Amino acid sequence: MKKAIVLVMTFITAISLAGCTLGQSKKSSNAQSFSNNSLKAKNFQLKITKTTVIPAGETGNEFGKKPIFAIWYTIKNTSNKKVTPVSAASVLHAYQPAQSKKRLIAAPLPDEKLASNYKVNIEKNHSAKGSMAWNLYDTKSPIKIYGVKYGTNQTIGIRTYSIK
């Protein structure tokens, strides 16, 4: 079930990335940024509300073979465009260890209670909750979350999280 959800999320992300470069205009009012756990993207705002490492076999990572770094967030649609909680995957990239820039691979959703939200289109000025996770390479190196400009890989901010 979790693998199916990950595949659906990956497909939705690919589709959204394929279409997001069409009809883009460069307006200074669409400044995108990422700092202090808040990301402002072209069509939405995202606030990371919780982070944790979940060891393999524990709740949220029941079938994983590696520990995962999980985040929970609130995403708000600030446009008339289609925005879903899975839109977060298009603007957040995780790396570890920080020195070698190894990009982390997406893990299954850490919070199954939120899985039904991922298909929901968020109306303008409304919010929804979501979660996502990445498989860790080790349990000592800090994780760097890069906020990237919606539709590109241009970095708009970086937040480092320590593993405790």
N, C-alpha and C positions, 0 to 999 in steps of 0.2 A: 504494500500500500504506500509506504513512504517513498519507495523508488519510483512509483508511478507519479506521485506528487512532484518529486524532483524533476522528472522528465517533463511533466506538464509545465512546471515553472520555467525550465530551460527553453522549451518551445515558445512560451509566451514572451520571454525575454528576447529571444532571437527575432520574433515577429515585430516586437515593439522597437527594437534597435534598427531593424531594416527600414521601418517606415518613419523614423523620427527625423531623418535628415531632409525629407521632402518638405518644401515650403518654409524652410527656416529663414527668418530674417534676423539681421544683427541689430538689436536694439539695446541701448545701454540700460534701459529699465529692466531687462531680463538678466541682470547680473546674477551669476550662480556662485555659491560659496559653500564652504564647509568648515565650521569651527565650533568648539564647545558642544559637541554632540548634535549640532543642528546643521542640516544641509538644506540649501535653497537651490532647487533645480528649476528648469524652464517652466514646468507645468505643476510642480508640487513642492511642498516643504516636508522635511522628514526630521523627526527628533528621536534619537536613540535614547531609550528610557532605561534599558538594563543590558548588562553584558555579564557573561559567565563562561567558565570552562566546564564542560560536561564530560567526565570520563566515559570511556567505552563501557557499554552495558548498563549505564544508569538511565533514569527517566529522561527522555529527550534525546538520547543517543543509545537506545536499547539494542540496535542491530549493528552499530558501528564497531569497527575494529581499532579505531584511533580516537583519541579525545577530540572534541570539537570546541570551537569558540563560537558561542551563540550570542546573538543580539535580539532585542525586542525593540520595536519602534512604533511611533505613531506617524502616519502619513496623511497629509492634508492636500486635497486638490485645490490649486489656486488658479485654475484655468477652466475653459469650456472643453478641454480635450479629455480623452479617455485616460483615466488614471486608476490603477488597481494597486493593492499592496505589493504585488510582485514587481512593480516599477522600481522599487528600491534596489533590486539586483542589477539594474542598468547603470546605477550611479555609485555603488559601493563595491570596492575591490579590496581584498585582504591579502596581506603579504607577511611572510615569516621565514626565517629570521630577518629582522629589519636590514641587516647589513648586506644580505645577498639578494634581496628583492625576489624571493621565491613566492610566486602567487599561490595562494591557498585554493584548494578545490572545494567547490560547494558541497555541503553535506545535506542530508535530509532535514526537513523542518524540525526544529527542536520543540515546537509547541503545537501538537496536533489539534488543540482546541481552536487555533486560528486558521487551520487549513481551509475551512469553508469560506473564509474572507477573501482568499486570493483570486476568486473569480468575480468578485463584486466590483462593479464600476463605482468609484467614489464620485458623488456629485460635487459640483463646484462649492467651495467653502465648507465642505464636510470632511471628516477624518475617519480613518480606520486603523486598526492595530495590525501589526504583522511581526514576523520573526524570520530570521535566517541564520545559517551557520556555515562554518568552513571547517574542514578537517585540518588538524594541526600537524606540523612536521615534528615538533617537540613540545615539551611542557615547561620550557625555561625561557625561550626567547620571546620578547614582546611581539605583539601583533600590531601592524600598522594598517589602519583602514584609510584608504584613499577615497576621497570624494572626487568623482570625475564629472566633467561637464556632460550633461544629458546628450546622448547621441554621438559622443566622442570618447577618447581616452585622455583628454586634457585634464590634468590634475587641478582641482579648485581648492583643495585643502587636504590635510593629513592629520589623523588623530592616532596617537600611540596608546595602546592598552597593555598594561603589565599583566603577566600571569602570576597569580598568587598561590 
